[in-house]
Amino acid sequence: MLQTLADRIDRLNDWVGRTTAWLTLAMVLVTFSIVILRYLFDLGWIALQESVSYMHCLVFMLGISWTLKNDGHVRVDIFYQRCHPKKRALLDILGTVFLLIPVSIFIFYTSLDYVANSWEQLESSREAGGLPGVFLLKSLIPLTASLLFLQGISLICRSIIAFNTQEIKGETGWN
């Protein structure tokens, strides 16, 4: 059951991350277009420039849980890499339960009023000629917290499995 839950969460975050990763190519192409238009044709549009910022935001906000899934976040590996897998699993459980989950919940709940206010106003860019839909961009905050929370649940499930697997093998492994 834990394995199935973790697999489903991982598939969701993997799909979101892989889909979002394509925006990096779009960012490069749009940025290249902005430079060509500005320096060769003396043309520029605020909306085009803002679109790069929007894509950048999407990549980071939606890619954070995918990065966690792939163990790509920075961690102090000085101690962690020397630990036995059972101790690593315990550290992952504790770190997730006492740090990741509470922070995800905090971000989710504290962002709700901020996002709701933006939706009430149908907030758009402050710049003349800028992109509408700032309210959609701000909606990424609770979505990101939710995806991060789910990935934390997956990490806990996988860590429990890893912890129990070490016990089944008869290893104490607290080095």
Short mmCIF file of the C-alpha atoms (twelve columns), coordinates in Angstrom:
data_MODEL
# 
_entry.id   MODEL 
# 
loop_
_atom_site.group_PDB 
_atom_site.id 
_atom_site.type_symbol 
_atom_site.label_atom_id 
_atom_site.label_alt_id 
_atom_site.label_comp_id 
_atom_site.label_asym_id 
_atom_site.label_seq_id 
_atom_site.Cartn_x 
_atom_site.Cartn_y 
_atom_site.Cartn_z 
_atom_site.pdbx_PDB_model_num 
ATOM 1   C CA . MET A 1   0.000   0.000  0.000   1 
ATOM 2   C CA . LEU A 2   2.801   2.456  0.876   1 
ATOM 3   C CA . GLN A 3   4.599   1.532  -2.335  1 
ATOM 4   C CA . THR A 4   1.463   2.130  -4.426  1 
ATOM 5   C CA . LEU A 5   0.802   5.495  -2.800  1 
ATOM 6   C CA . ALA A 6   4.413   6.599  -3.284  1 
ATOM 7   C CA . ASP A 7   4.391   5.438  -6.909  1 
ATOM 8   C CA . ARG A 8   1.217   7.396  -7.692  1 
ATOM 9   C CA . ILE A 9   2.533   10.576 -6.097  1 
ATOM 10  C CA . ASP A 10  5.861   10.154 -7.880  1 
ATOM 11  C CA . ARG A 11  4.102   9.674  -11.223 1 
ATOM 12  C CA . LEU A 12  2.125   12.889 -10.692 1 
ATOM 13  C CA . ASN A 13  5.197   14.937 -9.768  1 
ATOM 14  C CA . ASP A 14  7.219   13.302 -12.519 1 
ATOM 15  C CA . TRP A 15  4.588   14.277 -15.093 1 
ATOM 16  C CA . VAL A 16  4.368   17.854 -13.743 1 
ATOM 17  C CA . GLY A 17  8.162   18.186 -13.649 1 
ATOM 18  C CA . ARG A 18  8.826   16.758 -17.090 1 
ATOM 19  C CA . THR A 19  6.058   18.814 -18.655 1 
ATOM 20  C CA . THR A 20  7.252   21.992 -16.943 1 
ATOM 21  C CA . ALA A 21  10.862  21.338 -17.948 1 
ATOM 22  C CA . TRP A 22  9.925   22.049 -21.564 1 
ATOM 23  C CA . LEU A 23  9.325   25.649 -20.540 1 
ATOM 24  C CA . THR A 24  13.083  26.104 -20.226 1 
ATOM 25  C CA . LEU A 25  13.365  25.608 -23.988 1 
ATOM 26  C CA . ALA A 26  10.509  28.043 -24.531 1 
ATOM 27  C CA . MET A 27  12.257  30.571 -22.248 1 
ATOM 28  C CA . VAL A 28  15.440  30.338 -24.309 1 
ATOM 29  C CA . LEU A 29  13.552  30.766 -27.577 1 
ATOM 30  C CA . VAL A 30  11.494  33.705 -26.325 1 
ATOM 31  C CA . THR A 31  14.564  35.379 -24.813 1 
ATOM 32  C CA . PHE A 32  16.422  34.893 -28.109 1 
ATOM 33  C CA . SER A 33  13.442  36.436 -29.932 1 
ATOM 34  C CA . ILE A 34  13.389  39.410 -27.561 1 
ATOM 35  C CA . VAL A 35  17.077  40.088 -28.202 1 
ATOM 36  C CA . ILE A 36  16.722  39.760 -31.986 1 
ATOM 37  C CA . LEU A 37  13.637  41.989 -32.061 1 
ATOM 38  C CA . ARG A 38  15.220  44.617 -29.834 1 
ATOM 39  C CA . TYR A 39  18.674  44.869 -31.378 1 
ATOM 40  C CA . LEU A 40  17.963  44.128 -35.030 1 
ATOM 41  C CA . PHE A 41  14.506  45.645 -35.450 1 
ATOM 42  C CA . ASP A 42  14.314  48.093 -32.528 1 
ATOM 43  C CA . LEU A 43  11.063  46.448 -31.365 1 
ATOM 44  C CA . GLY A 44  10.007  45.377 -27.921 1 
ATOM 45  C CA . TRP A 45  6.906   44.278 -26.087 1 
ATOM 46  C CA . ILE A 46  6.431   44.266 -22.332 1 
ATOM 47  C CA . ALA A 47  4.165   41.208 -22.594 1 
ATOM 48  C CA . LEU A 48  6.881   39.220 -24.346 1 
ATOM 49  C CA . GLN A 49  9.421   40.149 -21.673 1 
ATOM 50  C CA . GLU A 50  6.967   39.319 -18.898 1 
ATOM 51  C CA . SER A 51  6.258   35.951 -20.484 1 
ATOM 52  C CA . VAL A 52  9.855   34.948 -19.721 1 
ATOM 53  C CA . SER A 53  9.301   35.833 -16.058 1 
ATOM 54  C CA . TYR A 54  6.043   33.865 -16.021 1 
ATOM 55  C CA . MET A 55  7.749   30.813 -17.529 1 
ATOM 56  C CA . HIS A 56  10.655  31.172 -15.106 1 
ATOM 57  C CA . CYS A 57  8.200   31.212 -12.214 1 
ATOM 58  C CA . LEU A 58  6.397   28.143 -13.558 1 
ATOM 59  C CA . VAL A 59  9.647   26.211 -13.924 1 
ATOM 60  C CA . PHE A 60  10.746  26.888 -10.359 1 
ATOM 61  C CA . MET A 61  7.393   26.610 -8.629  1 
ATOM 62  C CA . LEU A 62  6.268   23.455 -10.391 1 
ATOM 63  C CA . GLY A 63  9.729   21.920 -10.563 1 
ATOM 64  C CA . ILE A 64  10.454  22.019 -6.831  1 
ATOM 65  C CA . SER A 65  8.606   18.802 -5.969  1 
ATOM 66  C CA . TRP A 66  10.062  17.017 -9.011  1 
ATOM 67  C CA . THR A 67  13.516  18.048 -7.827  1 
ATOM 68  C CA . LEU A 68  12.742  16.623 -4.378  1 
ATOM 69  C CA . LYS A 69  11.530  13.393 -5.984  1 
ATOM 70  C CA . ASN A 70  14.834  13.101 -7.841  1 
ATOM 71  C CA . ASP A 71  16.874  13.956 -4.723  1 
ATOM 72  C CA . GLY A 72  18.159  17.120 -6.370  1 
ATOM 73  C CA . HIS A 73  17.839  19.554 -3.481  1 
ATOM 74  C CA . VAL A 74  20.893  20.741 -1.618  1 
ATOM 75  C CA . ARG A 75  21.534  18.885 1.599   1 
ATOM 76  C CA . VAL A 76  24.423  18.676 4.030   1 
ATOM 77  C CA . ASP A 77  25.797  15.363 2.786   1 
ATOM 78  C CA . ILE A 78  28.801  15.339 5.110   1 
ATOM 79  C CA . PHE A 79  26.982  13.121 7.583   1 
ATOM 80  C CA . TYR A 80  24.160  11.756 5.456   1 
ATOM 81  C CA . GLN A 81  26.339  10.025 2.845   1 
ATOM 82  C CA . ARG A 82  28.259  8.131  5.531   1 
ATOM 83  C CA . CYS A 83  25.108  6.817  7.183   1 
ATOM 84  C CA . HIS A 84  23.747  3.336  6.754   1 
ATOM 85  C CA . PRO A 85  20.558  3.174  4.635   1 
ATOM 86  C CA . LYS A 86  18.439  2.527  7.752   1 
ATOM 87  C CA . LYS A 87  19.723  5.695  9.395   1 
ATOM 88  C CA . ARG A 88  19.244  7.651  6.161   1 
ATOM 89  C CA . ALA A 89  15.646  6.455  6.038   1 
ATOM 90  C CA . LEU A 90  15.113  7.580  9.636   1 
ATOM 91  C CA . LEU A 91  16.687  10.986 8.915   1 
ATOM 92  C CA . ASP A 92  14.479  11.372 5.846   1 
ATOM 93  C CA . ILE A 93  11.368  10.535 7.868   1 
ATOM 94  C CA . LEU A 94  12.257  12.961 10.655  1 
ATOM 95  C CA . GLY A 95  13.255  15.751 8.280   1 
ATOM 96  C CA . THR A 96  10.092  15.339 6.266   1 
ATOM 97  C CA . VAL A 97  7.752   15.111 9.258   1 
ATOM 98  C CA . PHE A 98  9.308   17.973 11.230  1 
ATOM 99  C CA . LEU A 99  10.473  20.309 8.446   1 
ATOM 100 C CA . LEU A 100 9.035   19.671 4.985   1 
ATOM 101 C CA . ILE A 101 5.434   18.884 5.920   1 
ATOM 102 C CA . PRO A 102 5.012   21.796 8.380   1 
ATOM 103 C CA . VAL A 103 6.602   24.276 5.956   1 
ATOM 104 C CA . SER A 104 4.375   23.032 3.121   1 
ATOM 105 C CA . ILE A 105 1.270   23.402 5.282   1 
ATOM 106 C CA . PHE A 106 2.382   26.865 6.435   1 
ATOM 107 C CA . ILE A 107 2.994   28.061 2.869   1 
ATOM 108 C CA . PHE A 108 -0.332  26.648 1.726   1 
ATOM 109 C CA . TYR A 109 -2.445  28.277 4.428   1 
ATOM 110 C CA . THR A 110 -0.639  31.611 4.528   1 
ATOM 111 C CA . SER A 111 -0.920  31.979 0.758   1 
ATOM 112 C CA . LEU A 112 -4.678  31.386 0.531   1 
ATOM 113 C CA . ASP A 113 -5.757  34.959 1.414   1 
ATOM 114 C CA . TYR A 114 -3.042  36.408 -0.820  1 
ATOM 115 C CA . VAL A 115 -4.188  34.298 -3.764  1 
ATOM 116 C CA . ALA A 116 -7.904  34.873 -3.056  1 
ATOM 117 C CA . ASN A 117 -7.336  38.630 -3.005  1 
ATOM 118 C CA . SER A 118 -5.572  38.410 -6.343  1 
ATOM 119 C CA . TRP A 119 -8.459  36.392 -7.800  1 
ATOM 120 C CA . GLU A 120 -11.033 38.887 -6.486  1 
ATOM 121 C CA . GLN A 121 -9.281  41.638 -8.403  1 
ATOM 122 C CA . LEU A 122 -8.426  39.423 -11.388 1 
ATOM 123 C CA . GLU A 123 -4.993  40.936 -10.922 1 
ATOM 124 C CA . SER A 124 -2.934  41.607 -14.003 1 
ATOM 125 C CA . SER A 125 0.395   43.211 -14.755 1 
ATOM 126 C CA . ARG A 126 1.085   46.697 -13.415 1 
ATOM 127 C CA . GLU A 127 2.883   47.528 -16.640 1 
ATOM 128 C CA . ALA A 128 0.997   49.022 -19.570 1 
ATOM 129 C CA . GLY A 129 0.898   46.322 -22.215 1 
ATOM 130 C CA . GLY A 130 1.815   43.661 -19.673 1 
ATOM 131 C CA . LEU A 131 0.303   40.225 -19.370 1 
ATOM 132 C CA . PRO A 132 -2.992  39.591 -17.638 1 
ATOM 133 C CA . GLY A 133 -3.356  36.655 -15.307 1 
ATOM 134 C CA . VAL A 134 -1.089  37.519 -12.404 1 
ATOM 135 C CA . PHE A 135 -3.798  35.895 -10.290 1 
ATOM 136 C CA . LEU A 136 -3.131  32.612 -12.107 1 
ATOM 137 C CA . LEU A 137 0.571   32.932 -11.452 1 
ATOM 138 C CA . LYS A 138 -0.041  33.551 -7.746  1 
ATOM 139 C CA . SER A 139 -2.201  30.419 -7.667  1 
ATOM 140 C CA . LEU A 140 1.002   28.471 -8.116  1 
ATOM 141 C CA . ILE A 141 1.932   29.159 -4.480  1 
ATOM 142 C CA . PRO A 142 -0.647  26.853 -2.852  1 
ATOM 143 C CA . LEU A 143 -0.316  24.413 -5.759  1 
ATOM 144 C CA . THR A 144 3.433   24.223 -5.185  1 
ATOM 145 C CA . ALA A 145 2.897   23.691 -1.458  1 
ATOM 146 C CA . SER A 146 0.419   20.905 -2.223  1 
ATOM 147 C CA . LEU A 147 2.758   19.131 -4.633  1 
ATOM 148 C CA . LEU A 148 5.601   19.474 -2.147  1 
ATOM 149 C CA . PHE A 149 3.394   18.096 0.643   1 
ATOM 150 C CA . LEU A 150 2.453   15.114 -1.536  1 
ATOM 151 C CA . GLN A 151 6.079   14.465 -2.429  1 
ATOM 152 C CA . GLY A 152 6.860   14.556 1.286   1 
ATOM 153 C CA . ILE A 153 4.250   11.835 1.833   1 
ATOM 154 C CA . SER A 154 5.919   9.797  -0.915  1 
ATOM 155 C CA . LEU A 155 9.312   10.317 0.712   1 
ATOM 156 C CA . ILE A 156 7.946   9.163  4.079   1 
ATOM 157 C CA . CYS A 157 6.411   6.057  2.463   1 
ATOM 158 C CA . ARG A 158 9.643   5.151  0.685   1 
ATOM 159 C CA . SER A 159 11.681  5.808  3.824   1 
ATOM 160 C CA . ILE A 160 9.432   3.550  5.909   1 
ATOM 161 C CA . ILE A 161 9.821   0.837  3.279   1 
ATOM 162 C CA . ALA A 162 13.611  1.299  3.255   1 
ATOM 163 C CA . PHE A 163 13.751  1.299  7.058   1 
ATOM 164 C CA . ASN A 164 11.708  -1.898 7.315   1 
ATOM 165 C CA . THR A 165 13.638  -3.577 4.504   1 
ATOM 166 C CA . GLN A 166 16.851  -3.149 6.472   1 
ATOM 167 C CA . GLU A 167 15.236  -4.784 9.505   1 
ATOM 168 C CA . ILE A 168 13.980  -7.697 7.434   1 
ATOM 169 C CA . LYS A 169 17.502  -8.281 6.147   1 
ATOM 170 C CA . GLY A 170 18.587  -8.513 9.767   1 
ATOM 171 C CA . GLU A 171 20.862  -5.493 9.610   1 
ATOM 172 C CA . THR A 172 20.947  -3.095 12.509  1 
ATOM 173 C CA . GLY A 173 22.914  -0.527 10.536  1 
ATOM 174 C CA . TRP A 174 23.091  2.481  12.799  1 
ATOM 175 C CA . ASN A 175 26.582  3.503  11.682  1 
# 
